[in-house]
Amino acid sequence: MKQLRLNTIAGFVEKLDRVADIGCDHAYLAIFLKKEKKCTSVIASDIHKNALEMAKKNCQKENVSIPLFLSDGLENLDQEKLNTLIISGMGTNTILHILESVNKKYIQKLILQSNNDLPKLRKKVQKIGYSLTEEKIIYENGHYYVIGKYTKEKRKLNCVEIEYGIYHEENHSYYLYLFNELKGIVKNLPGHFSKKLRLYWKLWLLKRYL
Ligand SMILES: C[S@@+](CC[C@H](N)C(=O)[O-])C[C@H]1O[C@@H](n2cnc3c(N)ncnc32)[C@H](O)[C@@H]1O
């Protein structure tokens, strides 16, 4: 697959996974998983009819058969037949809304890529009962993307990990990018002592990774 982000998400999928790609849009990822036989089964869903129609056309074009569902999150999906959810390319609040109805009896693994507020995502997903076990950070088209694998392993993140993920030397340029961003925000923030204090705290935490 051409897109590094989608390829990296696919890298977290394993042979025995029964995957639902929620918010599949054009279904590029689901089609890739199916064609490359990356997992046991794959279904795809989206809340928007137009997206599903594109998905259907793409499946026909690629000559693959993937069950497609019109659904707000997990609403119309049978979780009993699944063990892995992929939710990517959305904001944290949407991802958390979708996860409100996750059935932990069946769903063993979550592969999540949020476009914003990663500390909130890590913290809330941990509260639901899934732990961040692996995270990959990639740079594509001028953006960093953080892709996390969450499982039911009992591993609690510390406060630095909640903010910045599990430390990996290979992510140095990402930490540096975050540090410079934060420094710029602090410098240009007028007044607001308590807001500044929080940002200084975030910078102090981040220094542990630099
Ligand atoms: C930016 S696209 C991302 C597509 C793909 N997952 C990716 O990572 O490239 C977001 C998709 O999520 C869908 N979406 C947003 N909220 C949703 C929800 N509550 N349930 C299902 N799909 C949703 C949108 O319709 C849209 O197609």
The ligand as a Gaussian input file, in Angstrom:
#p B3LYP/6-31G(d) Opt

LIG

0 1
 C      -10.720000      10.952000       7.793000
 S      -11.632000       9.516000       7.517000
 C      -10.436000       8.271000       7.932000
 C      -10.585000       7.069000       7.074000
 C       -9.680000       5.906000       7.425000
 N      -10.097000       5.275000       8.659000
 C       -8.239000       6.312000       7.491000
 O       -7.610000       6.142000       8.552000
 O       -7.713000       6.799000       6.476000
 C      -12.761000       9.393000       8.859000
 C      -13.935000       8.488000       8.539000
 O      -14.597000       8.173000       9.759000
 C      -15.985000       8.172000       9.538000
 N      -16.653000       8.349000      10.838000
 C      -16.684000       9.451000      11.613000
 N      -17.395000       9.216000      12.736000
 C      -17.810000       7.923000      12.676000
 C      -18.579000       7.093000      13.531000
 N      -19.090000       7.555000      14.669000
 N      -18.796000       5.815000      13.158000
 C      -18.297000       5.344000      11.990000
 N      -17.579000       6.086000      11.138000
 C      -17.329000       7.361000      11.472000
 C      -16.183000       9.321000       8.546000
 O      -17.400000       9.210000       7.849000
 C      -14.960000       9.158000       7.645000
 O      -15.220000       8.346000       6.536000

